[in-house]
Amino acid sequence: MTKLELEKIAVEVRKGIITGVHSAKSGHPGGSLSAAEIFTYLYFVEMNVDPKNPKDPNRDRFVLSKGHVAPGLYATLAQKGYFPVEELEGLRHIGSMLQGHPDMKHIPGIDMSSGSLGQGFSAAVGMALAAKMDGKDYRVYSLAGDLSLIHISEPTRRTPISYAVFCLKKKKKINKKKKTNKIQIKKKNK
């Protein structure tokens, strides 16, 4: 796919964002518009996904950790063919599958229902660890905003992102001696 083709898709994604947010008469267009190129690149170049088989166990995963940017993700999924572009006009309307935050039960192509800032990043780390433990080679991507870095999550008293990194560094150890994809969890004796 050429740079020009990607730029054209990103323009269509932006149009979809504006269409959805205008139709809803509410939403967060700024964050969605600023992420249009990121979504476009991920879904049209980088990620191994197929709209005809959205639950393929070997697909790459994407978790939106700043759920209020859902209009951008929805517009990208529509351009990719997960559902008709016309669905964007129903954003946040009663009975529509497209609500204010991603819902994996009702929207094809959504891998994680998200909303709370930083929540998705921790879930994405869990998905990546599960893939490693299962010997799978799919990749997991997550988009987080600046507030995800500072939002305090109770009861850990850490940000969700810092807690996920803590878990990766301190609690999980990849067994490299046996050259396997298994993860060993060290247990502390109390």
Secondary structure, 3 states (H helix, E strand, C coil): CCHHHHHHHHHHHHHHHHHHHHHHCCCCHHHHHHCHHHHHHHHHHHCCCCCCCCCCCCCCEEEECCHHHHHHHHHHHHHHCCCCHHHHHHCCCCCCCCCCCCCCCCCCCCCCCCCCCCHHHHHHHHHHHHHHHHCCCCCEEEECCHHHHHCCECCCCECHHHHHHHHHHHHEEECCCCCCCCEEECCCCC
